[in-house]
Amino acid sequence: MNPISKKENLKREIGVRSLTLAILNITAGSGIFIIPAIIAEDLGAAAILAYLVCGALIFLIGLCFAEVGSKTSVSGGVYSYIENAFGPYAGFLANNIYWLGGCIVSDAAIANALVDTLKYFFPFLSNEIYRAALLVFVFGSIALINIRSVKNGVRLIEFATLGKLIPLIAVVVAGAAFLSSENLRWTIEPTFTNLGAASLLLFFAFIGLDGPLSNGGEIKNPKRTVPLGIFLGITAVLVLYISIQLVTQGVLGTSVTAHKDAPLAAVANIAFGKWGAVIIIAASALSMLGALSGEILSIPRILFAGARDGLLPKPLAKVHDRYFTPHVAIAFYASLGLILAISGGFKQLATIASAAVLIIYLGVVLSSVKLRRKDTATTEKTFRVPGGIIVPLLAAAGIVWLLSNLSRQEFAGIGLFMIVFSIAYFTMKQVKKKKQEQENSGLKD
């Protein structure tokens, strides 16, 4: 199959290093600072098994992303993959479920978490007016940076990524000196049930490789950059997560569950004293800022691609004459995230949003199979998942297993999403059909 390509008038500025750091930045987001305590609550020291399960699954999914991503040289990411494999209806569902159900809500949650974290340094942010003003400043500044240049947006991500990784690595290295082997003994027996529930929760922390791939039209040499960037990004995330879990559990032991809000700050306090905790809290805020920056850099390209293909309003497909960025899509996405963040009525959708992303991942996995069968004629060498259909089947089975741990209410919420967007799609299709018929009738007259 030939690499998918359309004229978009976007500049290719993203290489292997930038893509790797972008994946690492979005994936290792704000959740990394609280993950160890949450997972240890269900599995104790055996929580390391959940990391291995999620790590194996995300590698399988990453291989599928690498295959379809290396064949795609346009913006849109998961939307472009699924739409090309299964048609406009599937693409429309993927586009809207992903950016609205899987991204906007989580961005609003991260933004609120950022403000709550900064209260440690600036107590006046408890005032709703100051809180809203800060949110306007955060979303507005990040949007402006990304509108002016994709390169500046990437640099902001690189800065935020390094800014949070340095103190995290320092805590892991210094905390290792206070590690007790007794704290790493398994006191809770892992079962299929508790491991499944913990893995479902933990997998949310591994979601993120899809975001930077939305910038397909701005990635240099995607047939090489995409597979290599995905592999390096996922590997770095897995090594970092396992190291943090082992050190946190090894230092705090059973008391780790008493530090659910900031387990890493507790480790830093032991390793470095009170200033260590302050540094980790600051790194946590920087991590959240970086995650927001990565989302506002990448996800508007989903809107841009949908508008480019006629599935969303045309203005979203506009490219700035001077900066060569999808400025309308960026401004719209950031504005909607700001509104949700200020309103605060989104927290109950967090689990459904994460599940929505898993469904999109399933669509990409299936797309890797469909696109391979759709056109076997290749004129350019691209990445191909080894083992034929085995890897996609294993990835799909893993996703279905994780989704099986959702409650009936969560399944119902996802079903409602599908129904609403399906109605919207077929309504739009009928409107366009009638408009076309009227135009044809006018020509005949």
N, C-alpha and C positions, 0 to 999 in steps of 0.2 A: 504493500500500500504506500502511495506517495505521501510525504508529509503534507498535512493540511496547511494551506496558506491562502491568505486573503490580504488585499491591500488595505492597510490600516493607518499608514502615515505616522507610526510610532517609532521612537528611537530605541535601538537595541543597546542597552547599557548594563544588563545584568549578566555577570559571568559566574563561574563555579563558586568562587569565594563568596560573592554576594548572595547567591541562591542558598548556599549552605548555611550562612549566618542568618538569612531570613527564615529558613525552616527551623533552625535552632531557636531563634528569637520567639517566633510565634508559638512553637510547640512547648518550649520550656518557659511558659508564661508565669502569671501570678500564682497559679496552682502549685508550682514547685515548692513554694515556701510553706505550704500546709499539708501537702500530700503525705509525708511520712507518718504523721499522727493519725490521719484519717484511715489509712490502710492498716496500720498497726492495731487499730481498735478492733478490727475484724479478724486479723490473722496473727497478730503479735510478730515475733521474729520471722515467722513463716511467710510474711508479706513479700519476701523476695521472690517467691514463686509467682505471684501476680505480676511482678515486673517482667519476669521471663516469659510468661504467657503473652502479655501485651506486647513485649518486644518482638517476639516471634511473629505475632499477627501483624504488627505494623510493618515489619520487614516484608511479609508476603504482599500486603496491600501496596507498599512502596514499590515493589517490583512491577506490579500492574500499572501503577501511576507512571513509572519510568518508561514502560513500553508505549503507552498511549501518549504520554507527554513528549517523548522523543520524536513522535510522528506529527506533532502539532506545533506550528510556528505562529499561531494567532492567539490573541487574548481570549480569556473566558474560562480557562482551566477546566474544572469538572463539568461545567455546562457544555463547553465545546466538545469534550470527550463523549458525553452521553448523547448529546444532540446528533453528533455525526454517526453514532452507532445505532441509535434507536428512533431517530426522527424528531421533528419539531415539538410534538406533544411531550415526549419524555424530556426533551431539552428545556421546555417551558417549566415543567414541574421541578426539574433539577435546579434551574436558575433561581426560581422564586423561593423554593424550600430552603435552598442553601444560603442565599444572602440574607433572607428575612428570618427564617427559623433557626439557622445555624450560626449566623454571624452578628446580626444587629443586636439581638438580645444579649449575647455574651459580651459584646463590646460595651453595652450599657452597664452590664454587671461589673466589668473590669473598671470602667470609669468611676463608678461609685465606690468600688473597693480602693481605688487610687486616692479618692478624696478622704475616705475613712482612714487610710494609712497615713496621709499627710497631717491628719489631726494630731498625731503624736508630736509634730513639730509646730503646727499652727492650730491651736485649739479653737480659734475664732471661726474655723471652717464648719463648726457645728451650726452656725447661723445659716439658714436656708438661702439667703440672698448671696452671701459670700460663696456658698457651695455652688450655686448656679453660675455665678460669675466665673469661678475657676473652671467649671465644666465648659463654659463658652470659650474661655481662653484656650483650654487644652484641645478641644475639637477644632476650633478655628485655626490655631497655630499649625497643627499637624496637617490639616487640609490644605492650608496655604503653602506649606513646604512641599507637599506632594503635587500641587497644581503647578508650581513654578518649575519643577524638574523631577523626573523619576530618579535621577542620580542623587539629588539631595535627599529624597525620601529613603533611598537605600543607605546613604551615609548615616542618617539618623538612626536607622535600624542597627547598623553596625556599631555605632556608638553605644546605643542602649544595650545591645547584646553583650559587648565587652564589659560594659559598666556593671552588669549584674553577674556575669560569669566570674570575674576576678574575685569578688568577695565570696561567692559561693564556693569556688575552688579553694580559697584560703580557709574557709570554715571546714571543708572536708579534710584538708591536709592537717590543719592544727587540731581538729577534733579527733583525728585518728589516734593522737597521743593519749587521749582520755578514754579510749574505747575499752570495754570490758567484754571478754569472751562469754562471760556468764549471761550478759544481757542479750546475746545472740542465740541462746538456746531456745528451741521451739517449745512453747508451753501450750499452744493451741494447735490441735490436729487439723491440718488442711483437708477439707472434703470437697466434693464436686460442687456442693451448694455454696459454701462460704467462699470458696475460691472463685466461683463464677460471679457472685455478687460483688466481691472486691475487685475483680478484673474489669467488670462493667464500669464501676466507678473510676478505677484507675485509668482505663483507656481514654477517658475524657482528657486526661493530661497529655496523651500522646497525639491528640488531634492537632493538626497544624501544617502538615506538609502540603496540603492542598492549596492553602492561601497563596503562597508565593508563585505557584504554577499558574495562577490566574493572569500573570504578567507574561504569558507566552509570546505576545507580540513584541516584547522588549527584552527577551532572553537571547543572548548571543549563542549561536550554534547549538540549538536545543537538542539535537541528536546526541551530543556529548555532554553538554552542561546539565541537562535534566537528570539523566541516570546518575551521574557522578555527584551532583548536588544533593539528590535524595539519599543516596547511600551514605555520604559523609554526614549529612544532617541528622539522619535517624541514628546512626552509630554514635554520634556525639551525645545526642539526647539520652540514649539508653545507658551509656557509660556514666553520664552525669547523674541520672536518676538512681541507678543502683548504688553508686558511691554515696550519695546523700542518704539513701535509706539505711545502708549499713552503718554509716557513722552516726546518724541520728538515733537509731535503735541501739547501737552499741554504747553510746554515751548516756542516753537517758533511760534505757531499759523500759520497765513497765510504766514509769512515770511519763513516758512520751505522750500518753493520752491526756495528761493533765495540761498539755501545752498545745491544744488543738489550733489555737489562733496563730501561734508563731513558734513551732518546734525548732526551727533553725536558729531563731533568735535566742532560744534557751541554750542551744549548743554553743553559739557564739559567746554568750555570757559566761559559760564555763571556760571556754578556750581563751578568750581575750579580755574578759571583764565587761563592765557595763557599756564601754564604748563599742565593743564587738556587737552587742545587741542593736545599738543605734545604727551601726554601719549596715547590718543585715536589713533592718527596717527601711533604711534609705535605698538599699539595693532592691528591696521588694517594690518600692514605689517606682523605681526606674524600670523594673521588669514590667510592671503594668503599663507604664508609658510606652515602652518598647512594643508590647503586644498590641496596643492600640495603634501605634504607628504602622506596624506591619499589616494590620487589617485595613487601615485606610489607604495604604499603598496598594494592596492587592485586590480586595473584594470589589471596589468600584469597577474593576475590569470585567467582572461578571455582568454588571448592569450595562456596561459599554458594549459587551459582546451580544447581549440580548437585544439591545436597541439596534445594533448593527444588522442583526438578522430579522428585524421587524417584529420581535416578540414583546418589546417594551417601547415606551415613547421615544421618538426619534431624537429629541434633544440630548438624551443620555449618550448618544453615539458621537456627539460633537468632540472634535479634537482642537485644542487651543492653537491658534495660528502662530504664536510665538514660542510657546513652551512645549508643544507637541505632546500634551497629556490630555486625557479625557476629563477635562476640568468640570463639566456639568455633572458627570457621574460621581466624581469625587466630592463635590460640594453637596449634592443631594444625599449621598450616603452618610457623610459626616453630620449633616443637619438632622437626619432621621435618628442617628445614634444619639445625638445631643438631646433631642426631644425625649427619647425613651429614658436616657440617663437622668434627666431632670425630674421626669414624672415618677421614676422609681417603681412603676407597676409592671415589672418584668421578671422578677426573681422566681416566681412560680413556674416560669417557662424554661428555666435553665436545663432541667433534665430532658425535656422534650426537644430543646434545641440541640443538645448533644446527640440525642437519638436520631434526629433529622440528619446530622452530619454522617452518622454511621450508615444510614440508608443511602446517602449520596455516595459514600465509599463503596457500598455494595454495587451501585450502578456503574461506577468506574471499573470495578473488578469485572463485571459482566461485559462492559464495553471492550475490555482488552481481548476477550474471547470473540465477541461479535466482529470487531474491526479486523481481527486477524483472518477471520473466515470471509469477510465481506470482499476483500480484494487481496489476493495473494501475490499479485504482480507488483514488484518493487523496482523502482529505478534508482533508489538511493538507500544506502545501508543505514538502518536505525537499530536501536536497542530492541532485543527480543527476549522475553522471559524464558529462561531455560526450563526444560521439563514439560513443555507443551501445556496442556490444560490442567496439569496437576496443581500448580501454584495458584491459579485463579480459583479452583474448586476448594482448596484448603482455606484460602482467604475468605471466600464466601461462607463456608461452613463456620469459620470462626466468628464472623460478623453476626450470622444468624444466631449462634450460641449466645453471644453477648446480648443481642436484642431480646432473646427469650427471657432474660431476667427483668424486663420491664414489667410494670404493673398494668392492669387492665385500663386504668385511667390514663396512663401514659400512651398506651396503644391507641386509645380512643382519641387522644389529642392529636397524634400523628395522622390518624385516619381523617380527622376533621380538616387538617391542613391539606391533605390530598384532595378531598372533596371540594373544598373552597377554590383551590387553584385549578382544579379540573373544570369546574363550572365557569371560572373566569376565562380559561383558554377557549372552550367551545363557544362561549358567548362572543368573544372577540373574533373567532373564526367566522361565525354567522354574520356578524356586523360587516366584516371585510367582504364576505361573499355577496351580501346584498348591495354593498357599495359598488362592487365590481359589476354586478348585474345592471345597476342603474346607469353606470358609466357606459356600459356596452349598449344599453337601450338608447341612451342619448346619442351615441355615435350613429346608430341605425336611423334615428329620426332626422 
